[in-house]
Amino acid sequence: MGVDFNTPDLKQSASEINADLLKYYTDIQEIFKEFEVIDVTPTPEQLRKSFNKRLKKDVSIEIQNS
């Protein structure tokens, strides 16, 4: 009996999950950099909105490429 390292619902491997986490980390770093350039410390809400906007853009690109 082998060990299943995939998530039960999405069937993602650990490496796929780690790749997604790295992308999210990079996106957040870029968002902070954008705010830094305009000399503003983002509120949690501003950060959340910027991140979600990027996430939606990535999803729409992914859907178009399918």
N, C-alpha and C positions, 0 to 999 in steps of 0.2 A: 504494500500500500504506500503510494507516494504522497508527498505533501503538496497541496495545491496553494501556491503563493498568489493566485489571482484573486481579485476581489469578487465576491459571489454575484453581485448584480451587474457590474460593468465588464467583468472579465478582463481587467487591466493587469498587466504584470507590474512588479515592483519597479522595474526600470522605466516603464511608461509613466508611472505615478511620479517617480523621481524627476523625470524629464519635465513633466507638467509643473511640478513644484519649482524647479529651477527657472522655468519660463516666468512663473508668477513672481518669483523673487526678482528677476531681472526687470520685469515690468514695473514693479514697485520702486526699484532703485531709479529707473528712468523717470518715473513720476516725481520722485523727490528731487531729482536733478532739475527737472523743468520748473518746479517751484523755487528751487534755490537760485536759478538764473534770474527770476523776477523778484528775488529777495523776500519770499513769503514762506512762512511755515504753515503747511496745510493743516486744516482741522481734520479730525477723523472723517467727517462727512465729505470734505473735499477729496481726500485720498480715496475714499470708498467710491465716490462718483467717477473719479478719473480712472480708477482701476476697472470698474464695471464697464465704462465706455470702451476701454481697450479690449476687454474681454468680449464684448459684443462685436467689436470690429473684427477680432480674430475669428469668432464663430461665423460671421457672415462670409469672410474670406474662405474659411474651410468649407462651407456649404457650397459656395460658388465653384470651388475646385473639385467637388465631388462629382 
